[in-house]
Amino acid sequence: MSPAPIRLEAPLSKEEIEPLRTGDVVRLNGVIYIARDAAHARMKEAIEAGEPLPLDPEGNIVYYSGPAPARPGRALGPAGPTTASRMDPYSPLLIERGLRGMVGKGVRSEAVIESMREHGCVYFGAVEGTAALLADCVKEAEVIAYEDLGAEAVRRIFVEEFPVVVVNDLYGGDLYREGRERWRR
C-alpha cells in the first residue's frame, strides 16, 4: 500500500495499473466516463448486435454514478458512487475490450474479479456520502450517449485529483476481504 496518493492520468495503459495494490490511494486525472445500469444494459445489447459502443473501452475508466443536475457555473451536480455489483452482469464485456478501471462502491463478483485478472483492469472505490466533494473534482462534463436515460446517460467527464482507493487489483487482491480478515485477528 502506497503511503502517499498515486497520481494517474486517464486513459490508462496496463503497465500503469500493474504496480497498484489494494489499499493504494489514487488521484485520478483526465477523461473518464460515467455510466450506470441502464447504460450498461444498452452497451451489452450493442456488443451483442455488433454495433459500435458510445465509448471505446480501451484504456478507459468508467465511474458508476447517476449525477444530480448541475447548479449554474458547475460542470456536474453531486455525483456519488453507485453500487458496483449492479454492473457485474455487464462489466466483463467491457473489460474484455480493454477497460482499465471502474469506480464504484461495494464488492464485485468473482466473475468480474477473474475478468479483471485475466484482462488487466482495476476496481477503485469512491467513498459514499461524498457526492458534492467528488463533483467538485469534475471540471467538464458532457452527455455523449443515451440522453433519454437522464441521470443514467453516458457522460464524458474531465476530472482533477478525483480521490479513489484500489479495492481490487490485477492480482486478485480484495480490500473488502483483506480488511475483514485483518480486523478479525
Backbone as a printed PyTorch tensor [residue, N CA C, xyz], in Angstrom:
tensor([[[  0.8520,  -1.1670,   0.0000],
         [  0.0000,   0.0000,   0.0000],
         [  0.9010,   1.2350,   0.0000]],

        [[  0.6310,   2.1360,  -0.9070],
         [  1.4010,   3.3680,  -1.0280],
         [  1.0160,   4.3510,   0.0850]],

        [[  2.0230,   4.9870,   0.7560],
         [  1.7040,   5.9470,   1.8200],
         [  1.1810,   7.2800,   1.2930]],

        [[  1.5790,   7.6690,   0.1000],
         [  1.1400,   8.9350,  -0.4960],
         [  0.2380,   8.6320,  -1.6800]],

        [[ -0.6990,   9.5380,  -1.9920],
         [ -1.5650,   9.2910,  -3.1510],
         [ -0.7550,   9.1260,  -4.4400]],

        [[ -1.2180,   8.2240,  -5.2600],
         [ -0.6130,   7.9720,  -6.5710],
         [ -1.4390,   8.7470,  -7.5870]],

        [[ -0.7880,   9.5720,  -8.3940],
         [ -1.4960,  10.3400,  -9.4220],
         [ -1.5060,   9.5330, -10.7160]],

        [[ -2.6840,   9.3390, -11.2820],
         [ -2.8240,   8.6520, -12.5650],
         [ -3.5510,   9.5610, -13.5360]],

        [[ -3.1060,   9.5320, -14.7820],
         [ -3.7070,  10.3160, -15.8530],
         [ -4.4370,   9.3630, -16.7940]],

        [[ -5.7510,   9.5030, -16.8660],
         [ -6.5650,   8.6510, -17.7470],
         [ -6.5710,   9.2330, -19.1550]],

        [[ -6.6230,   8.3860, -20.1680],
         [ -6.7530,   6.9260, -20.1260],
         [ -5.4700,   6.2640, -19.6320]],

        [[ -5.6050,   4.9690, -19.2490],
         [ -4.5180,   4.2220, -18.6260],
         [ -4.0540,   3.0610, -19.4860]],

        [[ -2.7690,   2.7550, -19.3730],
         [ -2.2360,   1.5430, -20.0020],
         [ -2.2070,   0.4490, -18.9420]],

        [[ -2.0860,  -0.7800, -19.3760],
         [ -1.9920,  -1.8920, -18.4270],
         [ -0.7370,  -1.7200, -17.5670]],

        [[  0.3400,  -1.2310, -18.1630],
         [  1.5880,  -1.0410, -17.4210],
         [  1.4220,  -0.0310, -16.2820]],

        [[  0.5700,   0.9570, -16.4690],
         [  0.3590,   1.9650, -15.4250],
         [ -0.4140,   1.4250, -14.2250]],

        [[ -1.2320,   0.4040, -14.4450],
         [ -2.0080,  -0.1260, -13.3210],
         [ -1.3660,  -1.3600, -12.6840]],

        [[ -0.3550,  -1.9320, -13.3280],
         [  0.3050,  -3.1140, -12.7620],
         [  0.8870,  -2.8820, -11.3730]],

        [[  1.4780,  -1.7100, -11.0720],
         [  2.0460,  -1.5150,  -9.7240],
         [  1.0050,  -1.3070,  -8.6290]],

        [[ -0.2380,  -1.0400,  -8.9840],
         [ -1.2610,  -0.7460,  -7.9800],
         [ -1.5890,  -1.9810,  -7.1500]],

        [[ -1.7930,  -1.7570,  -5.8490],
         [ -2.1710,  -2.8170,  -4.9240],
         [ -3.3730,  -2.3540,  -4.1080]],

        [[ -4.1190,  -3.3130,  -3.5880],
         [ -5.2780,  -2.9700,  -2.7660],
         [ -4.8520,  -2.0260,  -1.6510]],

        [[ -5.6950,  -1.0460,  -1.4040],
         [ -5.4270,  -0.0650,  -0.3550],
         [ -4.6920,   1.1660,  -0.8320]],

        [[ -4.1070,   1.1230,  -2.0400],
         [ -3.4270,   2.3140,  -2.5570],
         [ -4.4350,   3.4350,  -2.7440]],

        [[ -4.0670,   4.6240,  -2.3170],
         [ -4.8800,   5.8130,  -2.5110],
         [ -4.4390,   6.4430,  -3.8280]],

        [[ -5.3990,   6.7320,  -4.6820],
         [ -5.1160,   7.2310,  -6.0240],
         [ -5.8810,   8.5280,  -6.2490]],

        [[ -5.2820,   9.4160,  -7.0210],
         [ -5.9520,  10.6250,  -7.5020],
         [ -6.0070,  10.5000,  -9.0200]],

        [[ -7.2280,  10.3680,  -9.5520],
         [ -7.4170,  10.2500, -10.9970],
         [ -7.4900,  11.6380, -11.6250]],

        [[ -6.8970,  11.7530, -12.7950],
         [ -6.9150,  12.9810, -13.5770],
         [ -7.1790,  12.6000, -15.0280]],

        [[ -7.8030,  13.4970, -15.7790],
         [ -8.0450,  13.2500, -17.1900],
         [ -9.4930,  12.8920, -17.4860]],

        [[ -9.6920,  12.2580, -18.6250],
         [-11.0320,  11.9080, -19.0910],
         [-11.4360,  10.5350, -18.5690]],

        [[-12.5970,  10.4840, -17.9020],
         [-13.2160,   9.2230, -17.5310],
         [-14.6850,   9.3020, -17.9650]],

        [[-15.4000,   8.2010, -17.8420],
         [-16.7910,   8.1470, -18.2900],
         [-17.7030,   7.7660, -17.1320]],

        [[-18.9110,   8.3080, -17.1480],
         [-19.9420,   7.9400, -16.1850],
         [-20.9700,   7.0810, -16.9200]],

        [[-21.3250,   5.9430, -16.3190],
         [-22.3830,   5.0840, -16.8610],
         [-22.9120,   4.2090, -15.7350]],

        [[-24.2250,   4.0020, -15.7300],
         [-24.8650,   3.1500, -14.7290],
         [-25.5370,   1.9680, -15.3950]],

        [[-26.4130,   1.3020, -14.6480],
         [-27.0270,   0.0460, -15.0750],
         [-27.7100,   0.1140, -16.4360]],

        [[-28.5830,   1.0930, -16.6240],
         [-29.3470,   1.1610, -17.8780],
         [-28.4090,   1.3660, -19.0700]],

        [[-27.3990,   2.1960, -18.9090],
         [-26.4310,   2.4170, -19.9940],
         [-25.6160,   1.1500, -20.2500]],

        [[-25.2530,   0.4440, -19.1850],
         [-24.5100,  -0.8080, -19.3640],
         [-25.3600,  -1.8440, -20.0960]],

        [[-26.6390,  -1.9040, -19.7780],
         [-27.5170,  -2.8530, -20.4730],
         [-27.5700,  -2.5280, -21.9670]],

        [[-27.6340,  -1.2340, -22.3070],
         [-27.6410,  -0.8500, -23.7250],
         [-26.3080,  -1.1600, -24.4010]],

        [[-25.2190,  -0.9710, -23.6760],
         [-23.9170,  -1.2950, -24.2750],
         [-23.7990,  -2.7970, -24.5250]],

        [[-24.3430,  -3.6010, -23.6200],
         [-24.3480,  -5.0590, -23.8280],
         [-25.1380,  -5.4010, -25.0840]],

        [[-26.2900,  -4.7720, -25.2490],
         [-27.1020,  -5.0030, -26.4520],
         [-26.3330,  -4.6030, -27.7060]],

        [[-25.6090,  -3.4910, -27.6530],
         [-24.8190,  -3.0370, -28.8070],
         [-23.7240,  -4.0440, -29.1390]],

        [[-23.0450,  -4.5450, -28.1220],
         [-21.9910,  -5.5390, -28.3470],
         [-22.5830,  -6.7800, -28.9930]],

        [[-23.6830,  -7.2690, -28.4490],
         [-24.3150,  -8.4810, -28.9880],
         [-24.8100,  -8.2830, -30.4100]],

        [[-25.1950,  -7.0520, -30.7660],
         [-25.6810,  -6.7570, -32.1200],
         [-24.5470,  -6.3640, -33.0650]],

        [[-23.3220,  -6.3140, -32.5580],
         [-22.1840,  -5.9310, -33.3910],
         [-22.1650,  -4.4520, -33.7330]],

        [[-22.8330,  -3.6490, -32.9130],
         [-22.8890,  -2.2070, -33.1430],
         [-21.7810,  -1.5080, -32.3530]],

        [[-21.3990,  -0.3000, -32.7730],
         [-20.3520,   0.4190, -32.0350],
         [-20.8440,   0.8760, -30.6620]],

        [[-19.9090,   0.9500, -29.7320],
         [-20.2160,   1.4450, -28.3890],
         [-20.0790,   2.9620, -28.3560]],

        [[-20.7450,   3.6210, -27.4220],
         [-20.6420,   5.0780, -27.3310],
         [-19.2790,   5.5440, -26.8100]],

        [[-18.5100,   4.6100, -26.2470],
         [-17.1610,   4.9180, -25.7890],
         [-16.2780,   3.7240, -26.1180]],

        [[-15.0160,   4.0030, -26.4010],
         [-14.0560,   2.9280, -26.6450],
         [-13.5190,   2.5040, -25.2840]],

        [[-13.7750,   1.2720, -24.8470],
         [-13.3110,   0.8560, -23.5240],
         [-11.7810,   0.8670, -23.3740]],

        [[-11.0590,   0.7030, -24.4700],
         [ -9.6020,   0.5550, -24.4090],
         [ -8.9360,   1.6690, -23.5970]],

        [[ -8.3540,   1.2750, -22.4670],
         [ -7.6100,   2.1940, -21.6220],
         [ -8.4500,   3.0940, -20.7340]],

        [[ -9.7490,   3.0220, -20.8440],
         [-10.6060,   3.9750, -20.1450],
         [-11.0930,   3.4880, -18.7840]],

        [[-11.7020,   4.4200, -18.0600],
         [-12.2570,   4.1930, -16.7290],
         [-13.7310,   4.5710, -16.7770]],

        [[-14.5750,   3.7280, -16.1740],
         [-15.9950,   4.0290, -16.0570],
         [-16.3290,   4.2190, -14.5800]],

        [[-16.9640,   5.3490, -14.2960],
         [-17.4240,   5.6800, -12.9440],
         [-18.9080,   5.3840, -12.8730]],

        [[-19.2970,   4.5420, -11.9290],
         [-20.7000,   4.1850, -11.7410],
         [-21.3620,   5.2510, -10.8810]],

        [[-22.1300,   6.1130, -11.5200],
         [-22.7810,   7.2080, -10.8160],
         [-23.9810,   7.6870, -11.6260]],

        [[-24.9180,   8.2860, -10.9390],
         [-26.0640,   8.9300, -11.5740],
         [-26.1320,  10.3460, -11.0370]],

        [[-25.3550,  11.2490, -11.6120],
         [-25.2410,  12.5890, -11.0410],
         [-26.5420,  13.3820, -11.0520]],

        [[-26.6450,  14.2430, -10.0610],
         [-27.7630,  15.1780,  -9.9940],
         [-27.5090,  16.2990, -11.0010]],

        [[-28.5400,  17.0690, -11.3460],
         [-28.3280,  18.1960, -12.2680],
         [-27.3020,  19.1880, -11.7070]],

        [[-26.5460,  19.7800, -12.6110],
         [-25.5180,  20.7540, -12.2120],
         [-26.1520,  22.0790, -11.8410]],

        [[-25.6180,  22.7050, -10.8060],
         [-26.0200,  24.0630, -10.4560],
         [-25.3540,  25.0090, -11.4450]],

        [[-25.8710,  26.2140, -11.6120],
         [-25.2330,  27.1800, -12.5190],
         [-23.7450,  27.3560, -12.1830]],

        [[-22.9280,  27.3460, -13.2120],
         [-21.4940,  27.5100, -13.0470],
         [-20.7420,  26.2410, -12.6880]],

        [[-21.4400,  25.1240, -12.5900],
         [-20.8020,  23.8520, -12.2380],
         [-20.8710,  22.9060, -13.4210]],

        [[-19.8630,  22.0430, -13.5390],
         [-19.8370,  21.0670, -14.6350],
         [-20.8100,  19.9170, -14.3940]],

        [[-21.0110,  19.5670, -13.1170],
         [-21.8090,  18.3910, -12.7780],
         [-22.4080,  18.5920, -11.3970]],

        [[-23.5740,  18.0300, -11.1940],
         [-24.1690,  18.0580,  -9.8680],
         [-23.5460,  16.9960,  -8.9920]],

        [[-23.9780,  16.8940,  -7.7360],
         [-23.4360,  15.8620,  -6.8560],
         [-23.4700,  14.4990,  -7.5360]],

        [[-22.3500,  13.7830,  -7.4090],
         [-22.1720,  12.5350,  -8.1610],
         [-21.5020,  11.4880,  -7.2920]],

        [[-22.2850,  10.8570,  -6.4220],
         [-21.7390,   9.8090,  -5.5630],
         [-21.6660,   8.4820,  -6.2880]],

        [[-20.8920,   7.5410,  -5.7490],
         [-20.7470,   6.2360,  -6.3880],
         [-21.9920,   5.3710,  -6.2420]],

        [[-22.2630,   4.5880,  -7.2770],
         [-23.3610,   3.6270,  -7.2870],
         [-22.8080,   2.2510,  -6.9280]],

        [[-23.6380,   1.3960,  -6.3630],
         [-23.2440,   0.0330,  -6.0140],
         [-22.7910,  -0.7030,  -7.2700]],

        [[-21.5240,  -1.1010,  -7.2690],
         [-20.8890,  -1.6780,  -8.4560],
         [-21.4680,  -3.0220,  -8.8710]],

        [[-21.9480,  -3.7980,  -7.9210],
         [-22.4450,  -5.1340,  -8.2700],
         [-23.5990,  -5.0710,  -9.2670]],

        [[-24.2530,  -3.9280,  -9.3450],
         [-25.3430,  -3.7780, -10.3230],
         [-24.8180,  -3.8260, -11.7550]],

        [[-23.5290,  -3.5450, -11.9380],
         [-22.9170,  -3.5940, -13.2660],
         [-22.2120,  -4.9210, -13.5350]],

        [[-22.1730,  -5.8120, -12.5360],
         [-21.4420,  -7.0710, -12.6930],
         [-21.8700,  -7.9180, -13.8930]],

        [[-23.1640,  -7.9720, -14.2530],
         [-23.5280,  -8.7780, -15.4280],
         [-22.9290,  -8.2440, -16.7360]],

        [[-22.5340,  -6.9750, -16.7530],
         [-22.0620,  -6.3320, -17.9770],
         [-20.5630,  -6.0580, -18.0010]],

        [[-19.9600,  -5.9320, -16.8360],
         [-18.5690,  -5.4880, -16.7510],
         [-17.5780,  -6.3460, -17.5300]],

        [[-17.6560,  -7.6970, -17.4650],
         [-16.6710,  -8.4780, -18.2190],
         [-16.6500,  -8.1670, -19.7190]],

        [[-17.8000,  -7.8140, -20.2880],
         [-17.8370,  -7.4770, -21.7150],
         [-16.9730,  -6.2510, -22.0240]],

        [[-16.9560,  -5.2730, -21.1290],
         [-16.1410,  -4.0770, -21.3310],
         [-14.6870,  -4.3390, -20.9630]],

        [[-14.4560,  -5.1230, -19.9100],
         [-13.0920,  -5.4550, -19.5040],
         [-12.3860,  -6.2130, -20.6250]],

        [[-13.0790,  -7.1500, -21.2590],
         [-12.5080,  -7.9110, -22.3770],
         [-12.1200,  -6.9970, -23.5380]],

        [[-12.7400,  -5.8370, -23.6230],
         [-12.4760,  -4.8830, -24.7070],
         [-11.4860,  -3.7930, -24.2870]],

        [[-10.7990,  -4.0160, -23.1510],
         [ -9.7170,  -3.1270, -22.7660],
         [ -9.9980,  -2.1240, -21.6760]],

        [[-11.1740,  -2.1710, -21.0440],
         [-11.4500,  -1.2640, -19.9400],
         [-10.3720,  -1.4610, -18.8710]],

        [[ -9.7850,  -0.3750, -18.3740],
         [ -8.6870,  -0.4720, -17.4080],
         [ -9.0980,  -0.1370, -15.9860]],

        [[-10.2450,   0.5310, -15.8130],
         [-10.6420,   0.8690, -14.4660],
         [-12.1360,   1.0610, -14.3330]],

        [[-12.6310,   0.7840, -13.1320],
         [-14.0290,   1.0000, -12.7860],
         [-14.0280,   1.6660, -11.4200]],

        [[-14.9820,   2.5740, -11.1900],
         [-15.0950,   3.2640,  -9.9030],
         [-16.5220,   3.0940,  -9.4020]],

        [[-16.6610,   2.6460,  -8.1740],
         [-17.9880,   2.4810,  -7.5840],
         [-17.8720,   2.2620,  -6.0930]],

        [[-18.8630,   1.5770,  -5.5420],
         [-18.8200,   1.2060,  -4.1290],
         [-19.2960,  -0.2320,  -4.0080]],

        [[-18.7990,  -0.9240,  -3.0060],
         [-19.2300,  -2.2890,  -2.7460],
         [-18.4190,  -3.3480,  -3.4570]],

        [[-18.6820,  -4.5900,  -3.0850],
         [-17.9220,  -5.7380,  -3.5810],
         [-18.2950,  -6.0990,  -5.0210]],

        [[-17.3670,  -6.7930,  -5.6710],
         [-17.5700,  -7.2790,  -7.0380],
         [-17.6940,  -8.7950,  -7.0240]],

        [[-18.3160,  -9.3350,  -8.0550],
         [-18.4940, -10.7860,  -8.1690],
         [-17.1750, -11.4490,  -8.5420]],

        [[-17.0900, -12.7440,  -8.2800],
         [-15.8910, -13.4990,  -8.6650],
         [-15.6720, -13.4600, -10.1760]],

        [[-16.7540, -13.4670, -10.9620],
         [-16.6170, -13.4090, -12.4220],
         [-15.9500, -12.1040, -12.8570]],

        [[-16.3110, -10.9890, -12.2310],
         [-15.7000,  -9.6980, -12.5660],
         [-14.2440,  -9.6810, -12.1260]],

        [[-13.9650, -10.1690, -10.9220],
         [-12.5880, -10.1880, -10.4190],
         [-11.7030, -11.0530, -11.3080]],

        [[-12.2110, -12.1820, -11.7470],
         [-11.4390, -13.0530, -12.6480],
         [-11.1910, -12.3640, -13.9910]],

        [[-12.1920, -11.6990, -14.5330],
         [-12.0330, -10.9680, -15.7870],
         [-10.9900,  -9.8580, -15.6340]],

        [[-10.9910,  -9.1880, -14.4760],
         [-10.0070,  -8.1350, -14.2140],
         [ -8.5980,  -8.7090, -14.2120]],

        [[ -8.4150,  -9.8560, -13.5550],
         [ -7.0890, -10.5070, -13.5180],
         [ -6.6510, -10.9130, -14.9180]],

        [[ -7.5660, -11.5040, -15.6640],
         [ -7.2400, -12.0340, -16.9880],
         [ -6.9120, -10.9420, -18.0040]],

        [[ -7.6370,  -9.8200, -17.9490],
         [ -7.5090,  -8.8000, -18.9920],
         [ -6.8110,  -7.5160, -18.5520]],

        [[ -6.5820,  -7.3500, -17.2620],
         [ -5.8610,  -6.1750, -16.7920],
         [ -6.7390,  -4.9700, -16.5260]],

        [[ -7.4550,  -5.0070, -15.4140],
         [ -8.3630,  -3.9240, -15.0280],
         [ -8.3610,  -3.8340, -13.5070]],

        [[ -8.5360,  -2.6360, -12.9700],
         [ -8.6270,  -2.4680, -11.5220],
         [ -9.9800,  -1.8600, -11.1690]],

        [[-10.3910,  -2.1330,  -9.9360],
         [-11.6270,  -1.5610,  -9.4140],
         [-11.2540,  -0.6100,  -8.2900]],

        [[-11.6700,   0.6360,  -8.4540],
         [-11.4300,   1.6680,  -7.4660],
         [-12.7040,   1.9080,  -6.6700]],

        [[-12.5650,   2.1360,  -5.3890],
         [-13.6980,   2.5100,  -4.5630],
         [-13.7140,   4.0080,  -4.3440]],

        [[-14.8910,   4.5970,  -4.4410],
         [-15.0920,   6.0000,  -4.0860],
         [-15.9230,   5.9920,  -2.8050]],

        [[-15.7050,   6.9600,  -1.9720],
         [-16.3840,   6.9890,  -0.6780],
         [-17.8040,   7.5080,  -0.8360]],

        [[-18.7670,   6.7030,  -0.4000],
         [-20.1520,   7.1520,  -0.4640],
         [-20.3530,   8.2650,   0.5540]],

        [[-21.2940,   9.1410,   0.2710],
         [-21.5360,  10.2740,   1.1390],
         [-20.6880,  11.4880,   0.7860]],

        [[-19.8880,  11.3620,  -0.2770],
         [-19.0160,  12.4700,  -0.6870],
         [-19.3940,  12.9940,  -2.0660]],

        [[-20.6530,  12.8870,  -2.4340],
         [-21.1010,  13.2400,  -3.7850],
         [-20.7350,  14.6620,  -4.1890]],

        [[-20.8860,  15.6160,  -3.2800],
         [-20.5610,  17.0090,  -3.6090],
         [-19.0560,  17.1900,  -3.7620]],

        [[-18.2770,  16.5610,  -2.8880],
         [-16.8160,  16.6270,  -2.9920],
         [-16.3440,  16.0450,  -4.3220]],

        [[-16.8710,  14.8930,  -4.6900],
         [-16.4690,  14.2580,  -5.9450],
         [-16.8600,  15.1250,  -7.1390]],

        [[-18.0270,  15.7350,  -7.0910],
         [-18.4570,  16.6090,  -8.1910],
         [-17.5400,  17.8190,  -8.3240]],

        [[-16.9670,  18.2840,  -7.2180],
         [-16.0210,  19.4060,  -7.2900],
         [-14.7690,  19.0530,  -8.0830]],

        [[-14.4550,  17.7760,  -8.1810],
         [-13.2820,  17.3190,  -8.9330],
         [-13.5570,  17.2470, -10.4300]],

        [[-14.8150,  17.3840, -10.8240],
         [-15.2050,  17.3180, -12.2330],
         [-15.1560,  18.7200, -12.8170]],

        [[-14.2840,  18.9130, -13.8070],
         [-14.0800,  20.2380, -14.3950],
         [-14.8760,  20.4330, -15.6840]],

        [[-15.1940,  19.3380, -16.3670],
         [-16.0060,  19.3830, -17.5890],
         [-16.8700,  18.1290, -17.6300]],

        [[-18.0490,  18.2430, -18.2100],
         [-18.9330,  17.0880, -18.3420],
         [-19.8320,  17.2870, -19.5500]],

        [[-20.0280,  16.2080, -20.3050],
         [-20.9680,  16.2530, -21.4310],
         [-21.6010,  14.8850, -21.6310]],

        [[-22.8870,  14.8820, -21.9380],
         [-23.5810,  13.6420, -22.2820],
         [-23.1340,  13.2450, -23.6770]],

        [[-22.7030,  11.9690, -23.8250],
         [-22.2580,  11.5040, -25.1460],
         [-23.1480,  10.4100, -25.7210]],

        [[-24.0250,   9.8340, -24.8820],
         [-24.9090,   8.7770, -25.3950],
         [-26.0720,   8.5340, -24.4400]],

        [[-27.1640,   8.0270, -25.0160],
         [-28.3410,   7.6150, -24.2600],
         [-28.9070,   8.7550, -23.4170]],

        [[-29.0140,   9.9210, -24.0080],
         [-29.5200,  11.1050, -23.3110],
         [-30.8960,  10.8640, -22.7010]],

        [[-31.6850,   9.9940, -23.3500],
         [-33.0250,   9.7050, -22.8430],
         [-33.0140,   9.0360, -21.4680]],

        [[-31.8630,   8.5500, -21.0250],
         [-31.7610,   7.9080, -19.7180],
         [-31.5810,   8.9070, -18.5770]],

        [[-31.5110,  10.1890, -18.9010],
         [-31.3820,  11.2220, -17.8650],
         [-30.1080,  11.0590, -17.0610]],

        [[-30.2460,  10.8850, -15.7480],
         [-29.0800,  10.7450, -14.8740],
         [-28.2350,   9.5330, -15.2250]],

        [[-28.8240,   8.5420, -15.9060],
         [-28.0770,   7.3360, -16.2600],
         [-27.4580,   7.3910, -17.6550]],

        [[-27.5210,   8.5360, -18.3130],
         [-26.8860,   8.6940, -19.6290],
         [-25.3720,   8.5250, -19.4930]],

        [[-24.7210,   8.1890, -20.5940],
         [-23.2600,   8.0900, -20.5950],
         [-22.6960,   9.4980, -20.7340]],

        [[-21.7730,   9.8250, -19.8260],
         [-21.1320,  11.1420, -19.8370],
         [-19.6230,  10.9800, -19.9560]],

        [[-19.0090,  11.8950, -20.6700],
         [-17.5490,  12.0260, -20.6880],
         [-17.2430,  13.1660, -19.7310]],

        [[-16.3950,  12.9080, -18.7490],
         [-16.0530,  13.9520, -17.7930],
         [-14.5380,  14.1180, -17.7250]],

        [[-14.1090,  15.3140, -17.3980],
         [-12.6970,  15.6000, -17.1730],
         [-12.5370,  15.8580, -15.6870]],

        [[-11.6810,  15.0620, -15.0310],
         [-11.5110,  15.1670, -13.5850],
         [-10.1010,  15.6020, -13.2190]],

        [[-10.0110,  16.2620, -12.0690],
         [ -8.7230,  16.6310, -11.4890],
         [ -8.7080,  16.1720, -10.0400]],

        [[ -7.6920,  15.3920,  -9.7040],
         [ -7.4800,  14.9400,  -8.3230],
         [ -8.7120,  14.2390,  -7.7410]],

        [[ -9.3170,  13.3760,  -8.5420],
         [-10.5070,  12.6220,  -8.1420],
         [-10.0580,  11.4920,  -7.1980]],

        [[-10.4620,  11.5180,  -5.9170],
         [ -9.9220,  10.5780,  -4.9270],
         [-10.6110,   9.2100,  -4.9280]],

        [[ -9.7950,   8.1710,  -5.0830],
         [-10.2930,   6.7960,  -5.0430],
         [ -9.2760,   5.9100,  -4.3190]],

        [[ -9.6950,   4.7050,  -3.9820],
         [ -8.8340,   3.7150,  -3.3410],
         [ -8.9090,   2.4310,  -4.1640]],

        [[ -7.7840,   1.7510,  -4.3390],
         [ -7.7850,   0.4810,  -5.0670],
         [ -8.4430,  -0.5790,  -4.1850]],

        [[ -9.5650,  -1.1050,  -4.6600],
         [-10.2880,  -2.1530,  -3.9470],
         [ -9.8800,  -3.5250,  -4.4760]],

        [[ -9.8400,  -3.6850,  -5.8050],
         [ -9.4080,  -4.9420,  -6.4330],
         [ -8.2870,  -4.6160,  -7.4030]],

        [[ -7.1370,  -5.2720,  -7.2080],
         [ -6.0030,  -5.0460,  -8.1030],
         [ -5.9290,  -6.1510,  -9.1550]],

        [[ -4.8750,  -6.1350,  -9.9620],
         [ -4.7270,  -7.1150, -11.0420],
         [ -4.3850,  -8.5130, -10.5520]],

        [[ -4.0730,  -8.6390,  -9.2780],
         [ -3.5430,  -9.8920,  -8.7550],
         [ -4.5370, -10.6410,  -7.8780]],

        [[ -5.7820, -10.2200,  -7.9150],
         [ -6.8110, -10.8920,  -7.1320],
         [ -6.9860, -10.3210,  -5.7400]],

        [[ -6.2450,  -9.2580,  -5.4230],
         [ -6.3990,  -8.6170,  -4.1190],
         [ -7.7970,  -8.0330,  -3.9770]],

        [[ -8.3320,  -8.0960,  -2.7620],
         [ -9.6810,  -7.5980,  -2.4840],
         [ -9.6500,  -6.8840,  -1.1390]],

        [[ -9.6980,  -5.5730,  -1.1660],
         [ -9.5980,  -4.7640,   0.0500],
         [-10.7090,  -5.0830,   1.0520]],

        [[-11.9180,  -5.3700,   0.5880],
         [-13.0080,  -5.6940,   1.4990],
         [-12.7100,  -6.9930,   2.2520]],

        [[-12.2790,  -8.0170,   1.5360],
         [-11.9670,  -9.3040,   2.1760],
         [-10.7550,  -9.1480,   3.1020]],

        [[ -9.7110,  -8.5010,   2.6130],
         [ -8.4870,  -8.3370,   3.4030],
         [ -8.7550,  -7.5270,   4.6650]],

        [[ -9.5850,  -6.4940,   4.5610],
         [ -9.9090,  -5.6880,   5.7150],
         [-10.6420,  -6.4650,   6.7770]],

        [[-11.6160,  -7.2620,   6.3620],
         [-12.3640,  -8.0870,   7.3180],
         [-11.4350,  -9.0890,   8.0170]],

        [[-10.5360,  -9.7140,   7.2390],
         [ -9.6170, -10.6970,   7.8150],
         [ -8.6710, -10.0430,   8.8020]],

        [[ -8.1820,  -8.8620,   8.4820],
         [ -7.2410,  -8.1520,   9.3600],
         [ -7.8850,  -7.7880,  10.6900]],

        [[ -9.1530,  -7.3600,  10.6490],
         [ -9.7970,  -6.9290,  11.8790],
         [-10.3610,  -8.0860,  12.7010]],

        [[-10.4300,  -9.2770,  12.1200],
         [-10.8750, -10.4700,  12.8730],
         [ -9.8080, -10.9040,  13.8660]],

        [[ -8.5550, -10.6620,  13.5290],
         [ -7.4410, -11.1340,  14.3730],
         [ -7.4290, -10.4760,  15.6690]]])
